[in-house]
Amino acid sequence: MQHALGETTIRGKPARVISLYQGATDTAVALGIEPVGVVESWTEQPMYHYLRDHVGDPDYLGLETQPDLERIAWLAPDLIVGAQYRHRTIYPLLTRIAPTVIPGEVFDFKALLKLTAKASGRQDRGEQLLAQWQARVNDFRAQIQQKLGERWPQEVAILSFRADHARIYYDGFARTVLRELGFEAPEAHRKDSWGIKLTSQESIPAMDAQAVFVFMEDDAAVHHTYDSWTRHPLWQNLQAVRKNEVYQVDPVIWNMGGGIIAANRMLDDLYEHYGLAPSDPGACPPC
């Protein structure tokens, strides 16, 4: 089968699957796979709480930036799922261990799902998950358009606060999901890059949007930055702040998860934030 770094032959239905990045782990769980090996999560180590009860008892292989190749080989996998931006240089070594597939765009959770479903021989489950997702997207878009009326589509900003700066995300997992749901980015955020770091509070007007989603880690220095910036008069003058449409969201779900389960959890958050009720609340995969 074709993938971002070449062509891989996979025989049968792989049972011993290894995931080398977060979105692949999320996707494997959604497909009903308990990976024999995974990389550690960035926070909530060794595995994000939303996946912990569903991932089984895998071996942990270090961080996705430097997975333990010796341990991977020892696990004798029959399928490895990696990431192009992380594992391009070690891809030849991975292919010597087991058939390896690499998705193209790391934020395209639907393409990742299709690739993993095909590689693991679980196409039926993959198609079911995609159909459920599309039904939920259609339901949300119909409901929010009815609720917001002429204010739809809404322009939303994605912000993150760090210990010594703030960030505006122009692209990424959250933006990919929001775009599919019909939200738009403010014109100033429609750029071909991941985003921008803001080191001065004088840059706060660049965050302006009709609604704002904010994620940050639970860290004292981060909270200090957030408190300092959000007390500033320029923050208080943002239209989303004035209209009480600033929503704090989970950084794991909105930025780190990267798979179909995280996308559904994001959608759950959006139903809640906008006071809507899913027509089929049971259509979400394990989360």
C-alpha positions in Angstrom: 0.0 0.0 0.0 1.1 3.6 -0.7 1.9 6.1 2.1 3.9 9.3 2.4 7.3 7.8 2.3 6.8 5.0 -0.2 5.1 1.6 -0.6 4.7 -1.1 2.0 3.5 -4.7 1.6 1.4 -5.9 4.5 0.2 -9.5 4.6 -2.8 -10.6 6.6 -4.3 -8.7 9.5 -1.5 -7.3 11.7 -2.0 -8.2 15.4 1.2 -6.7 16.9 0.9 -3.0 16.1 3.3 -0.2 17.3 2.4 3.4 17.4 5.1 6.0 17.2 3.1 9.2 17.7 0.1 10.4 19.6 -2.4 10.6 16.8 -1.6 7.1 15.7 -2.2 5.8 19.3 -5.6 7.5 19.4 -6.4 6.1 16.0 -5.4 2.6 16.9 -7.6 2.6 20.0 -10.5 3.9 18.0 -10.0 0.9 15.6 -10.1 -1.5 18.5 -6.3 -2.2 18.5 -4.3 -2.6 21.7 -0.8 -1.6 20.5 2.0 -3.8 21.8 4.2 -0.6 21.9 3.6 3.1 22.0 5.5 6.3 22.6 5.0 8.2 25.8 2.5 11.1 25.9 3.8 14.6 26.2 1.9 15.2 29.5 -0.1 13.0 31.8 2.7 10.4 31.3 2.9 7.7 30.4 -0.4 7.9 28.5 -3.1 10.6 28.2 -6.0 10.0 30.6 -8.6 9.9 27.9 -6.8 6.8 26.3 -5.5 5.1 29.4 -8.4 2.8 30.0 -8.5 1.7 26.4 -4.9 1.3 25.3 -4.3 -2.0 27.0 -0.9 -2.7 28.6 1.7 -1.6 25.9 5.4 -1.3 26.2 6.5 2.3 26.3 9.2 3.2 23.8 10.3 6.7 24.9 9.3 9.9 23.3 8.1 10.1 19.7 11.1 12.3 18.9 13.5 9.5 19.8 11.8 6.1 20.0 13.8 3.1 21.2 14.6 1.1 18.1 16.1 -1.8 20.0 12.9 -2.2 22.0 10.8 -1.9 18.9 12.6 -4.8 17.3 12.4 -6.8 20.5 8.6 -6.5 20.4 8.5 -8.2 17.0 5.7 -6.0 15.5 3.9 -6.8 12.3 3.0 -3.2 11.7 4.5 0.2 12.7 2.8 3.5 12.3 5.1 6.6 12.3 5.0 10.2 11.5 6.7 11.9 8.5 7.9 14.9 10.5 9.3 12.8 13.3 10.6 9.6 11.7 11.7 10.3 8.1 15.3 9.7 9.0 14.8 6.4 10.8 12.2 5.1 8.3 14.7 2.8 6.6 15.6 1.3 9.9 11.9 0.8 10.9 11.2 -0.9 7.6 13.9 -3.5 8.4 12.0 -4.3 11.6 8.4 -4.5 10.3 6.1 -3.1 7.6 5.9 0.6 8.3 3.3 3.2 7.1 3.7 7.0 7.4 0.7 9.3 6.9 1.2 12.5 4.9 -0.2 15.4 6.9 0.0 14.9 10.7 -3.1 17.0 11.4 -5.3 15.2 8.9 -6.9 12.7 11.4 -9.3 11.3 8.8 -6.5 10.4 6.4 -4.6 8.8 9.3 -7.7 6.8 10.2 -8.1 5.6 6.6 -4.4 4.7 6.3 -4.3 2.8 9.6 -7.6 1.0 9.0 -6.3 -0.2 5.6 -2.9 -1.2 7.0 -4.4 -3.1 9.9 -7.1 -4.8 8.0 -9.9 -2.9 9.8 -11.4 -1.0 6.9 -15.0 -1.7 8.0 -14.4 -0.2 11.4 -12.6 2.7 9.8 -15.5 3.4 7.5 -18.0 3.2 10.4 -16.0 5.7 12.4 -15.8 8.1 9.4 -19.6 7.8 8.8 -20.3 8.5 12.5 -18.0 11.5 12.4 -19.6 12.9 9.3 -23.1 12.5 10.8 -22.0 14.4 13.9 -20.4 17.1 11.8 -23.6 17.5 9.8 -25.7 17.6 13.0 -23.5 20.2 14.7 -23.3 22.4 11.6 -27.1 22.4 11.2 -27.6 23.2 14.9 -25.1 25.9 15.2 -26.2 27.6 12.0 -29.7 27.7 13.3 -28.6 29.1 16.7 -26.2 31.7 15.5 -28.1 32.7 12.4 -26.5 35.7 10.6 -23.5 35.4 13.0 -22.6 32.1 11.3 -19.9 31.2 10.2 -18.2 32.5 13.3 -14.5 33.6 13.2 -12.6 32.0 16.0 -9.0 32.3 17.3 -7.0 29.5 18.9 -4.6 30.7 21.6 -2.1 29.1 24.0 -0.4 30.6 26.9 3.1 29.5 27.9 5.5 30.5 30.8 7.0 33.4 28.9 4.8 34.1 25.9 1.5 33.5 24.2 0.8 31.8 20.9 -1.8 32.2 18.1 -2.3 29.0 16.1 -3.0 29.6 12.4 -2.9 25.9 11.7 -2.8 22.6 13.6 -5.1 19.8 14.8 -7.7 22.1 16.4 -7.8 24.4 13.4 -8.3 21.4 11.1 -11.3 20.2 13.2 -12.8 23.7 13.5 -12.5 24.3 9.8 -14.4 21.1 9.0 -17.1 22.1 11.4 -17.6 25.4 9.5 -15.7 27.8 11.7 -13.5 30.4 10.1 -10.2 32.0 11.1 -10.0 35.8 11.4 -8.5 37.2 8.2 -5.3 38.1 9.9 -4.9 34.4 11.0 -5.3 33.0 7.5 -1.6 32.4 6.9 0.4 29.4 5.6 2.3 28.7 8.9 1.7 27.0 12.2 1.2 30.4 13.9 3.0 33.1 15.8 4.6 33.6 19.2 3.7 36.9 21.0 6.2 38.1 23.6 4.7 41.5 24.3 1.2 42.3 25.6 1.1 45.1 23.1 0.4 42.4 20.6 -2.9 41.3 22.2 -5.0 43.0 19.5 -3.7 40.3 17.1 -5.8 37.8 19.1 -9.0 39.5 18.2 -11.9 37.2 17.0 -15.6 36.7 17.5 -14.8 33.7 19.8 -11.6 32.5 21.3 -10.5 29.1 22.4 -7.6 29.0 24.9 -5.5 26.0 26.0 -2.6 25.9 28.4 -0.8 23.5 30.7 -1.6 23.4 34.4 1.6 25.1 35.5 2.2 28.0 37.9 4.3 30.0 35.5 1.8 29.5 32.7 -1.1 30.6 34.9 0.9 33.7 35.9 1.3 34.6 32.2 -2.4 34.0 31.5 -3.4 36.1 34.5 -1.1 39.0 33.6 -2.2 39.1 29.9 -5.9 38.7 30.6 -5.9 41.6 33.1 -4.5 43.9 30.4 -6.9 46.5 29.0 -6.1 45.4 25.5 -7.4 41.9 26.4 -10.5 43.3 27.9 -11.2 45.2 24.7 -11.2 42.0 22.5 -14.6 41.4 21.0 -14.7 37.8 22.2 -13.9 39.0 25.8 -16.6 41.7 25.6 -19.2 39.2 24.4 -18.1 36.5 26.9 -17.1 34.1 24.2 -13.7 33.0 25.5 -13.5 29.3 26.3 -10.8 27.4 28.1 -10.2 24.0 26.7 -8.1 20.9 27.4 -4.7 21.1 25.7 -4.5 17.3 25.4 -7.7 17.1 23.4 -7.4 20.3 21.4 -3.7 20.1 20.6 -1.9 16.8 21.5 -4.4 14.0 20.8 -4.4 14.2 17.1 -6.8 11.4 16.3 -10.5 10.6 15.6 -11.2 10.2 19.4 -9.7 13.6 20.2 -11.7 15.1 17.3 -14.9 13.7 18.7 -14.0 15.0 22.2 -13.4 18.4 20.7 -16.8 18.3 19.1 -18.3 17.3 22.4 -16.7 20.4 23.9 -18.2 22.6 21.2 -21.7 21.2 21.7 -21.4 22.1 25.3 -19.8 25.6 24.8 -22.6 26.6 22.4 -25.4 25.0 24.5 -26.3 22.4 21.9 -27.2 18.7 22.3 -25.8 15.9 20.0 -28.6 14.2 18.2 -26.8 10.9 18.7 -24.6 11.1 21.8 -23.7 7.4 21.5 -21.9 7.9 18.1 -18.5 8.8 19.6 -15.8 6.1 19.8 -14.3 5.2 23.2 -13.0 8.2 25.0 
